[in-house]
């Protein structure tokens, strides 16, 4: 190894480039199996498009995205960097920016500096009595000259203006000056300066997502014991904006019969439909596939309504007699359709299988951990991929940020990948190479992509009742006053998730990107933050007046583009190169697609092996007394590979855990370090 090598170990089983969601899951699963994994990223943070930033870092990233240039090719590789018998192909060492069309409505740079403080009061001391010769008259001096008292400090009445001067205040404010209103520019400017002062207390997600309580991600966190690194909060309530009102989503029998906007006849229709969905059990080994059958069919009876009609989930909903608001409730607040299903085409169409699967999980998640089926992670969405990075680091994975692959090396004859040349110029050997689409843009001519538009707001008050601080609100397509072509998902977080201060609320608005996305999201923002006609009155965080409207202290708009993996990899791609999506694609709830993608690539690298085998509890691992490395009460892979990898303060042994069936364990707050590490 060269003395100039920046990494001591130069041979790995798998090299993973990028810390996106799929890459982090893969790194954890492969390291857990005992593979030697190197995980690198050109950024100085974890998470890729699922990252979480402080307020200042978030604003800095948006500003940099408007001036970022297209990365240049690394050029021709020097012959001495080539491995024997290998050829090279250049890669995009720095992927193109994922943020575009960003703008900040209120930033710290737009706010004038605070006015200078008023001048200090000027106190004129009383004159010292003297005789005719200018000598101090001690008989008439009660106190030393250095301790002259102002009037009011003793019982002596204040002297008249002819003989002495009392304490006078210069530039006194006028008595009639009115106090500034909350909308006053100076007051909002001061509030914004306070936000940046507390920048590190904010956690702003690039791609905020919720987890279903019985969804695939929660199940994966429990089965793999990765959930012990994380903490979650259950949302207080879910709402939908229909008929000019914010209405609770009627997803249970009690909600249906309490709803004032559903007629008695419609209640029967909706309850019959919800029972149909719950009775429709998924086929074994699947979740709502073509072979799904209802309870009556499994018992040998007939159920004409449970037969799967041709077409989309929207056609199935119509066939069950749901009309008007009932369709809106089911399609957009329970089945989580992101596009207008009446005009959707292509990948925007919600299929029957996907709609039934989401509805079953939604209904099955109700009352699991709280009143709603949704869980939100503490400290931001990036904590979830970082939890898998921690798992990989515990089992020998090496993590290095601010490094990437400049060249991909492969065998001349077999075209099997043999390694990479990193951004430091050092060749690194590997048997498999895993990378996000963006890093392989030079080898992939064209890839499909999905763009999302987001508006991030920080307000001084909740958009709903004071008791509902963690809220999921849905604005269906074509909401009056907004004219949105697609569904708008609104997430409200407060300090209970440790992503904002105690006096502010963090609000995310997300929709499918379109030419008018910015205008549409701004209309929605003004609708629910300013003058939404709801029975739920906004409550100010600093006032008990229920008539106060939330004030938007900060607002930023941006769009993200997630590149999808091509269905047919190009023939020019070397063997054993595995491509991942840039980030989660699909509805803005859960990570089912990312988990399935990671499982698929894992089976290609390690066929027949168990994906994310459960990590044994530290108390169940018994080490040999003679310093051996094999646990006596666990499998050979039940503990780290070497004594140097014995769990330390960054591993699960030091965290306080709860029942493994509960996906809300105590979190390990420290993220993996930015330097190369092998815990």
C-alpha positions, -999 to +999 in steps of 0.1 A: +000+000+000+013+035-009+024+057+019+001+084+005-030+062+009-057+079+029-074+046+038-054+018+054-078-009+042-080-010+004-100-042-003-137-047+005-165-070-005-189-042-013-184-005-018-215+017-014-215+052-028-241+076-015-259+076+018-295+076+004-322+055+020-317+024+000-279+025+003-280+028+040-304-001+044-281-022+022-250-012+040-266-023+073-279-056+060-245-065+043-224-056+073-248-075+096-241-106+074-204-102+078-195-085+045-167-059+044-184-027+035-170+007+026-197+034+026-187+068+011-205+100+002-194+132-016-215+153+008-206+162+044-239+149+058-258+116+058-292+109+041-289+121+006-324+133-004-338+123+030-314+145+049-323+169+077-307+203+082-305+230+107-321+263+097-289+280+087-276+249+068-309+245+050-308+281+038-272+278+028-280+247+008-308+265-010-286+294-019-258+272-031-283+252-053-290+283-074-253+288-082-241+252-085-225+243-117-227+210-135-199+187-123-172+181-148-157+148-158-127+136-137-108+131-170-084+103-180-071+080-152-034+078-147-020+043-156-005+038-122-039+040-106-053+011-127-055-023-111-038-051-131-059-063-159-086-036-154-101-009-175-117+023-162-147+044-169-151+079-155-180+086-130-197+117-117-176+123-086-200+149-074-236+142-085-257+171-099-277+191-074-310+176-063-325+209-054-338+233-081-361+263-085-355+273-048-364+306-033-366+321+002-394+345+009-381+357+042-344+351+050-321+367+074-304+386+046-336+404+038-341+417+073-325+450+083-303+449+113-319+457+147-321+494+156-295+507+179-304+508+216-317+541+230-291+563+246-286+558+283-302+583+306-280+613+314-279+622+351-267+657+360-252+657+396-263+683+420-238+712+425-216+711+456-221+741+480-191+764+483-183+797+501-174+830+485-138+819+480-147+787+462-139+765+492-163+736+498-186+745+527-185+713+549-213+727+571-237+726+541-225+693+527-243+663+539-225+638+518-191+636+501-188+652+467-182+618+451-215+605+464-239+631+454-274+617+455-301+622+430-335+634+443-357+607+457-328+587+472-333+602+507-359+621+527-345+655+516-368+672+492-355+678+457-338+712+453-354+737+430-342+741+394-325+774+403-301+758+428-297+722+416-308+699+388-326+666+393-319+634+373-332+640+337-338+614+310-329+625+275-350+614+244-380+601+264-404+582+241-437+599+233-465+588+256-490+584+227-469+560+206-490+529+199-475+495+204-466+477+171-490+450+158-478+414+154-477+419+117-452+448+121-421+444+099-397+452+127-413+427+150-413+399+124-377+408+116-367+404+153-385+371+154-366+360+123-333+370+139-343+349+169-350+319+146-315+320+132-301+325+167-317+291+175-308+276+142-295+243+157-328+236+173-345+232+140-345+200+119-358+207+084-363+176+062-358+176+025-383+148+021-406+146+052-424+112+054-446+095+079-446+058+089-476+037+093-477+019+127-480-015+110-462-005+078-432-022+063-406+002+078-418-002+114-419-040+108-383-039+095-371-018+124-386-042+149-374-074+131-339-061+127-337-044+162-326-012+144-356+005+161-336+006+194-317+036+179-348+056+172-377+074+189-411+082+174-442+102+182-477+094+171-495+122+154-524+138+172-549+139+144-554+137+106-576+161+087-589+167+053-600+201+038-634+197+021-663+220+016-644+249+030-638+232+064-611+212+080-627+179+088-614+149+108-608+119+085-636+093+092-615+062+093-631+043+121-667+035+131-667+062+158-654+088+134-679+079+107-709+083+130-695+115+146-689+132+112-715+159+105-708+161+068-717+124+060-754+116+057-770+086+073-771+067+040-735+075+032-724+063+066-738+029+058-721+028+024-688+039+039-689+014+068-697-014+044-667-004+022-643-003+052-655-037+064-650-050+028-614-037+028-606-052+062-622-086+052-601-087+020-571-106+033-539-106+012-526-138-003-499-157+015-465-141+009-481-110-005-501-080+005-531-074-016-520-090-049-541-106-076-548-136-054-563-116-025-595-131-013-623-119+011-633-138+042-664-151+025-645-165-004-621-183+019-650-199+037-665-211+004-692-184+001-697-159-026-691-122-023-697-103-055-684-070-041-650-085-033-641-095-068-614-074-082-627-053-111-605-044-141-589-010-139-576+012-111-585+016-075-606+046-084-628+024-106-632-001-078-642+027-054-669+039-078-681+004-083-689+001-045-713+031-046-690+057-031-696+092-045-687+128-038-670+134-005-668+096+003-645+091-027-624+121-016-620+107+019-610+072+007-588+081-023-567+110-008-567+107+030-567+069+035-554+054+002-529+083+000-533+090-038-509+118-047-524+127-081-559+135-092-573+100-099-601+113-122-575+124-148-544+104-137-524+085-163-492+064-163-475+060-130-498+085-113-527+060-114-533+043-081-536+006-089-561-016-072-534-036-054-516-005-041-548+012-030-561-019-011-527-025+005-524+011+018-560+011+031-555-022+050-523-009+066-540+024+074-570+007+091-547-019+108-525+009+122-553+028+139-551+029+177-518+009+175-497+035+193-522+064+194-552+080+179-538+081+144-520+055+123-490+077+117-456+079+134-430+106+130-394+102+140-377+125+165-349+147+152-360+145+116-364+119+088-326+114+083-325+096+117-339+065+100-311+059+074-285+069+100-298+042+122-289+016+095-255+033+092-250+027+129-259-009+125-233-012+097-206+006+117-212-017+147-206-047+125-174-034+108-186-010+081-163+018+073-178+053+068-161+082+051-178+115+041-166+140+015-152+112-006-166+097-038-157+074-067-140+091-096-135+060-118-151+026-119-127-003-126-137-035-142-120-066-157-111-064-194-123-100-202-152-107-178-164-071-174-168-078-136-163-048-114-129-049-097-129-017-077-129+021-079-105+050-078-117+074-051-115+112-052-082+110-034-067+090-062-063+057-043-075+025-060-099+004-038-108-032-046-143-046-044-165-074-057-197-054-058-204-017-063-236-001-051-244+034-062-273+059-065-284+069-100-269+104-097-233+090-093-237+068-124-252+095-146-223+092-170-231+055-176-269+059-178-280+078-208-315+087-196-334+078-164-370+085-154-375+110-126-402+122-103-402+158-091-418+171-059-425+207-048-422+217-012-429+248+008-414+250+043-429+274+068-422+284+104-451+299+122-458+312+156-490+293+161-507+261+153-530+257+122-554+236+143-566+233+179-541+238+206-544+201+217-534+189+182-498+200+177-487+171+154-510+171+125-514+156+090-537+176+068-548+167+032-559+192+006-575+171-022-570+181-059-589+211-071-595+226-036-615+259-040-592+289-037-561+268-043-567+252-077-542+225-070-539+199-098-526+173-073-530+164-037-512+187-012-500+171+020-495+193+050-474+182+080-473+203+112-445+195+137-437+211+170-410+210+196-421+175+208-403+161+178-372+182+186-373+198+152-383+234+162-384+257+192-410+257+219-426+288+206-428+279+169-443+253+146-426+237+115-450+232+086-443+212+054-464+215+023-457+189-004-472+181-038-462+168-072-442+194-091-460+213-119-453+246-137-475+264-111-464+245-080-450+276-063-482+296-068-504+267-057-485+260-025-485+297-016-522+298-020-526+268+002-502+284+027-523+316+029-555+295+031-548+275+062-525+299+079-545+331+075-582+327+068-592+291+067-629+290+078-627+261+102-644+253+135-609+247+148-596+281+158-559+287+155-542+294+189-512+316+191-482+303+208-477+335+227-513+346+232-545+331+245-567+350+220-582+324+198-589+350+171-552+354+164-540+341+131-507+323+127-479+345+115-455+330+089-420+339+103-401+320+076-409+306+042-388+287+016-398+270-016-378+244-035-382+214-058-365+180-056-359+156-085-357+119-076-342+098-105-355+063-109-336+032-119-340+023-156-360-010-159-333-024-183-297-015-173-276-005-203-252-031-218-223-008-211-227-012-173-201-035-159-213-067-141-220-066-103-228-028-104-261-023-086-281+010-091-304+025-065-330+053-067-319+087-055-346+086-028-380+073-019-404+074-049-442+073-046-467+084-020-453+105+008-460+079+034-437+050+045-407+035+027-421+003+011-405+009-023-371+016-008-372-015+014-382-037-015-354-022-037-328-029-009-341-064-005-338-071-042-302-059-045-293-078-013-306-110-028-284-104-059-253-099-038-260-126-012-285-151-027-302-173-002-291-152+028-314-137+054-321-100+049-314-079+080-311-107+105-322-097+140-294-083+161-291-102+195-296-082+226-263-073+242-273-091+274-277-123+254-242-122+241-217-141+263-180-137+254-155-165+261-133-158+292-100-164+273-106-134+250-122-154+222-144-137+197-173-162+192-204-158+214-214-190+231-251-183+232-254-167+197-248-176+161-213-170+147-226-137+133-244-127+165-217-102+175-191-080+159-162-097+141-133-087+163-127-077+199-121-041+187-157-041+175-171-048+210-202-025+214-191+009+227-210+041+236-221+043+200-236+008+198-269-006+211-254-019+243-252+016+259-288+026+249-317+021+271-341-002+253-377-011+256-398-041+246-386-051+211-422-052+199-425-015+205-411+006+177-404+036+200-372+028+217-348+053+232-327+070+205-290+070+201-287+106+193-251+108+179-249+101+142-220+082+127-189+102+127-178+120+096-143+104+096-135+069+087-144+046+115-145+009+124-161+007+158 
